[in-house]
Amino acid sequence: MSHVDKVFGRDVVALKDMNLDVREGDFISLLGPSGCGKSTALRLIADLIHPTSGRIVWDIAKEPGALSVVLQEPTLMPWATVADNVYLPFRIQGKPRSSVRNDIAEALDLVGLGTFHGAYPRELSGGMKMRVSIARAMVTRPKLILMDEPFAALDEITRFKLNNDLLEMKQKMESTVIFVTHSVFESVFLSDRIVIMAARPGRVIDELGVDEAYPRTEDFRTSADYAAHCRRASDALKHAMELGQ
């Protein structure tokens, strides 16, 4: 993203001079207060909306299935089974179910729902629904995954488990992830880069590196290094909130 502005209506400036470089294999968290344009940036990258000015340049071919989006709500089709929900990206591409049956099974196994392929969303917990949503995003083996606060509505234990699972899946899929969150702790655990954004107007004000090896275990969550990274991110977030006042 190069000098990107996004204005809604006549004068609602969602983003001003947004610059962001994403490298292959990155796990980037966009961290900032409400209203700083994190979700708008994600929607711009997904090509769901277009910048008012500036450029978004891709160095990879945007082939079908190369980009996936996971939203805060699972947005599953309630009338469809778990397997049918995961099949949806292939269905949109016009691929017959028989040709991707193994891909669907592999994606469900990856999120720990291999035995729930015939279940319906109403039979699942909130965490399980989100797992289905992640499986649907992963099933095409995307190069880039955009995640907009996918775990915000979940309890802490489920959230920690899905954080662990997400890192494991990313390593297996060799994907790049851009992850929107309000949580300092989540951003530090998941990311190798934390992009700090401030509001009014939304823009990048800082970037923090988390130079810690993957895979990251529960030992990392309780380490002095993790606490130090969290303090740095918390201080940067506090500064961002002060700038937006």
Buried (B, 14 or more C-beta within 10 A) or exposed (E): BEEBBBBEEEEEBBBBBBEBEBEEEBBBBBBBBEBBBBBBBBBBBBEEBEBBEBEBEEEEEEEEBBBBBBBBBBEBEEEBBBBBBBBBBBEEEEBEEEEBEEBBBBBBEBBEBEEBBEBBBEEBEBBBBBBBBBBBBBBBBBBBBBBBBBBBBBEEEBBBBBBBBBBEBBEEBEBBBBBBBBBBBBBBBBBBBBBBBBBBBBBBBBEBEBEBEEEBEEEBBEBEEBEEBBEBBBBBBEBBBEBBE
